[in-house]
Amino acid sequence: MNTENIKLIELNAENWYECCLLDISENQKAFLEPNAISIAQSKFERTLKPYAIYLEEKVVGFLMFNTVVEELDGYWVYRIMIDEHFQGKKIGKKATELMIAEMAKLPNAEKIIVGYHPDNLGAHQLYASLGFVDNGDRFGKEMAVVKYIK
């Protein structure tokens, strides 16, 4: 699959509902909130930036990150998901690379942090492949991994 046709578009009136319709496999649902919850959260926490992930002209995923520095003195990834019908095609990796490039433009961006459940092996493999490191930070049931960008 040609991952050059993947792009991020800020959530808007044309794509928000499509993001709500995206789904993940049953075994992944224990790890992620539904996209509708994340979209609602972004309306109340205005520093969150939600994006639709497109493959050509089709919405195939959703992601969201914070634009203010939080715990561990970094910018946090809040959500990233690819619809179950489009997983395993390197779309998530390419979308994450695009997201990292966007986050690197934030003021004083030195660290990007993402938390996930240690049993989420797909997330672990993705973030490790992109240079995120586990420094042993834990938040409740989640581990936090860090990508140093400067």
C-alpha positions in Angstrom: 0.0 0.0 0.0 1.2 3.5 -0.9 1.4 5.4 2.4 2.1 8.6 0.6 -1.6 9.0 0.1 -2.1 9.4 3.9 -2.9 12.8 5.3 -4.1 14.4 8.4 -7.0 16.9 8.3 -8.2 18.8 11.4 -11.6 17.6 12.5 -14.3 19.7 10.9 -18.0 19.7 10.0 -17.4 17.4 7.1 -15.4 14.6 8.8 -16.3 14.4 12.5 -19.2 12.0 12.0 -17.2 9.7 9.8 -14.6 9.6 12.7 -17.4 8.5 15.0 -18.3 5.6 12.8 -14.8 4.2 12.7 -14.3 1.0 14.7 -11.6 -1.2 16.2 -11.6 -4.9 16.8 -13.2 -6.3 20.0 -9.9 -7.1 21.6 -8.7 -3.5 21.1 -11.8 -1.9 22.7 -10.4 -2.4 26.2 -7.5 -0.1 25.3 -9.3 2.9 23.7 -12.3 5.1 24.3 -14.7 5.6 21.3 -13.8 8.4 19.0 -17.1 10.2 19.9 -15.8 10.5 23.5 -12.5 12.0 22.3 -14.3 14.4 20.0 -16.6 15.6 22.9 -13.5 15.9 25.1 -11.9 18.2 22.5 -14.8 20.6 22.7 -14.3 21.1 26.4 -10.5 20.9 26.6 -9.7 23.4 23.9 -6.0 22.7 23.9 -6.7 19.3 22.3 -6.3 19.0 18.5 -8.3 16.3 16.9 -7.6 15.1 13.3 -9.1 12.7 10.9 -6.7 10.4 9.2 -7.3 10.0 5.5 -6.2 7.4 2.9 -6.7 9.3 -0.3 -10.2 10.8 0.2 -11.5 8.3 2.8 -11.5 8.7 6.5 -9.7 5.7 8.0 -8.6 6.8 11.4 -8.6 9.4 14.1 -6.0 11.0 16.4 -5.7 13.8 18.9 -2.9 15.5 20.8 -2.6 18.2 23.4 -1.0 21.6 22.5 0.2 22.4 26.0 3.0 20.8 28.0 1.8 18.3 30.6 3.3 15.6 32.8 6.9 14.7 32.2 7.4 18.1 30.6 6.1 17.0 27.2 3.3 17.2 24.7 0.9 14.2 25.0 -0.7 12.1 22.3 -4.3 11.5 23.5 -5.7 9.1 20.9 -4.6 7.4 17.7 -6.6 4.7 16.0 -7.1 3.1 12.6 -10.3 1.5 11.6 -10.2 -2.3 11.9 -10.6 -2.7 8.1 -7.5 -0.6 7.4 -5.1 -2.0 10.1 -1.9 -3.8 9.2 -1.2 -1.6 6.2 1.3 0.9 7.7 -1.3 3.6 7.8 -1.0 4.0 11.6 2.7 4.4 11.4 2.6 7.0 8.6 -0.2 8.9 10.4 1.9 8.9 13.6 4.9 10.2 11.7 2.8 13.0 10.3 1.4 13.7 13.8 5.0 13.9 15.3 5.9 16.4 12.6 2.9 18.6 13.6 3.7 18.3 17.3 7.4 19.1 16.7 6.2 22.6 15.6 4.7 23.4 19.0 6.6 25.9 21.2 9.6 24.4 22.9 8.7 20.9 21.7 11.3 18.6 23.1 9.3 15.5 24.1 6.3 13.8 22.8 4.7 11.3 25.2 2.1 8.7 24.8 0.5 6.4 27.3 -0.9 3.0 26.7 -1.8 -0.2 28.5 1.3 -2.6 28.7 -0.8 -5.4 27.1 -1.4 -3.3 24.0 1.3 -5.0 21.9 0.3 -3.2 18.7 0.8 0.2 20.3 4.1 -1.0 21.9 5.5 -2.1 18.5 4.3 1.1 16.7 5.9 3.5 19.2 9.1 1.5 19.6 9.5 1.5 15.8 9.3 5.3 15.9 11.9 5.8 18.5 9.8 6.2 21.6 11.6 4.9 24.8 10.2 3.5 28.0 11.8 5.3 30.9 9.7 3.4 33.5 7.0 6.1 33.9 3.6 4.7 34.8 0.2 6.5 35.2 -2.3 4.2 36.7 -2.8 1.2 34.4 -0.8 2.8 31.6 2.9 3.1 30.8 4.2 6.3 29.2 6.8 6.3 26.5 8.8 9.3 25.3 10.1 10.4 21.9 12.8 13.0 22.2 12.6 15.4 19.3 15.3 17.9 20.0 
